Amino acid sequence: MRGRANDALGDHFRLGCAGHEYLHMVTGEAHFAMYIKKMPWDHVPGCLIHSEAGGYQARFDGQPYRAHDMTGGILAAPDQAGWQALHSVLFAD
């Protein structure tokens, strides 16, 4: 998946610190983020802040993020349409 993301999005894509990346999305410094690990302390506050700012995030399978579910990953984008467009690029068969 990381290879596909790098091919599609160039070297602007990275997996880094969730706390900083959620803030970068809210301030417009980043448009999306993708997370493999789903530790609640990283994502509960970030998803709340991102959602309150109008962002959209969901699991890789399209299901809503739930703090108690540690499987799968999270894809976050400025809105649901952007999430779906990004998801189709990253997860196309």
PyMOL commands that set and color helices and strands:
alter all, ss='L'
color gray80, all
select helices_A, chain A and resi 2-12+18-27+40-52+80-91
alter helices_A, ss='H'
color red, helices_A
select strands_A, chain A and resi 33-35+56-59+74-77
alter strands_A, ss='S'
color yellow, strands_A
deselect
rebuild
show_as cartoon
